[in-house]
Amino acid sequence: MKTKIILISFVIVLGLAAGVVFFRPHTFHGTVIQSPEPSYNFTLTGANGDVSLSDYRGKMVLMYFGYTFCPDICPGTLANAAQALRNMGDKADEVQLIMVSLDPERDTPEKLAEYTGHFYPSFIGITGTKEQIDEIAALYGIYYKINEGSEATGYLIDHTATMMVLDREGYLKLVFPYGVTSEEIADDLKYMLRQ
């Protein structure tokens, strides 16, 4: 009888522990955004022609603003995003990363394709005129400023280093800060894809 009570108590405690683990709210690693309207749609140029943000409705979109000559922040961010997708297995097919170039003078569509493809095969890079980039950056709250660099590097660009997550309907839902890990990105994306 005593063994039966202990066993029942153990099952109840185990059930409560499982409930806490499986039914607790998800703790996001990025900043949650409750956008009331779909994100601003735009069209820029990729290696295979025009690319519109709305082309990827039905997928979760990671949107990042950067440039191929960036010495550290951009490659680190794209490497983390790529590892996150590798960590997600088949679920990675439901996510599309788009890098918008802040350096239309040097970043041709072909250069962007080569650069983004180095990190992950499905990543795409897009560019346009400076006027287009300025408008899109402003609408998405992206700051950037061209600074003089060395003779070897040429000019450098200071820029906002966040990565935005748009849901399947195009609503901005999450903003990852610079330095978020691949495990944290994968954790949030897997949770959002289940919703």
Long-range contacts (C-beta under 8 A, 24 or more apart in sequence): 26-188, 26-191, 28-174, 28-188, 28-191, 29-176, 29-180, 29-181, 29-184, 29-185, 29-187, 29-188, 30-165, 30-174, 30-175, 30-176, 30-177, 30-180, 30-184, 30-188, 31-174, 31-175, 31-177, 32-173, 32-174, 33-172, 33-173, 33-174, 33-175, 34-173, 35-171, 35-172, 35-173, 37-171, 38-169, 38-170, 38-171, 39-140, 39-166, 39-170, 39-171, 39-172, 40-136, 40-139, 40-140, 41-170, 42-132, 42-136, 44-100, 44-126, 44-127, 44-128, 44-132, 44-136, 45-109, 45-126, 45-127, 45-128, 46-109, 46-112, 46-113, 46-124, 46-125, 46-126, 47-109, 47-110, 47-112, 47-113, 47-124, 47-125, 51-98, 51-124, 51-126, 53-98, 53-166, 53-170, 54-170, 56-96, 56-98, 57-168, 57-169, 57-170, 58-168, 59-94, 59-95, 59-96, 59-168, 60-94, 60-95, 60-96, 60-165, 60-166, 60-167, 60-168, 60-189, 60-192, 60-193, 61-95, 61-96, 61-97, 61-98, 61-164, 61-165, 61-166, 61-170, 62-95, 62-96, 62-97, 62-98, 62-163, 62-164, 62-165, 63-97, 63-98, 63-100, 63-140, 63-163, 63-164, 63-165, 63-166, 64-97, 64-98, 64-99, 64-100, 64-163, 64-164, 65-99, 65-100, 65-102, 65-137, 65-140, 65-142, 65-144, 65-159, 65-160, 66-99, 66-100, 66-101, 66-102, 66-159, 66-161, 67-101, 67-102, 67-103, 67-106, 67-107, 67-157, 67-159, 68-101, 68-103, 68-106, 68-107, 68-111, 68-112, 68-115, 68-125, 69-103, 69-106, 69-107, 69-153, 69-154, 69-156, 69-157, 70-156, 70-157, 71-153, 71-156, 73-159, 73-161, 73-178, 74-99, 74-161, 75-119, 77-161, 77-163, 77-178, 78-116, 78-119, 78-120, 78-123, 79-119, 79-182, 80-180, 80-181, 80-182, 80-185, 81-119, 81-120, 81-123, 81-163, 81-182, 81-185, 82-119, 82-120, 82-123, 82-182, 83-182, 84-182, 84-183, 84-185, 84-186, 84-189, 85-120, 85-122, 85-186, 86-120, 86-182, 87-182, 87-183, 87-186, 88-186, 88-189, 88-190, 91-189, 91-190, 91-193, 92-122, 94-193, 95-189, 95-193, 96-122, 96-124, 97-122, 97-123, 97-124, 98-123, 98-124, 98-125, 98-126, 99-123, 99-124, 99-125, 99-126, 100-125, 100-126, 100-127, 100-133, 100-136, 100-137, 101-125, 101-126, 101-127, 101-133, 102-133, 102-137, 102-142, 102-144, 102-157, 102-159, 103-157, 104-128, 104-129, 104-130, 104-133, 105-130, 106-154, 140-164, 165-189, 165-192, 167-192
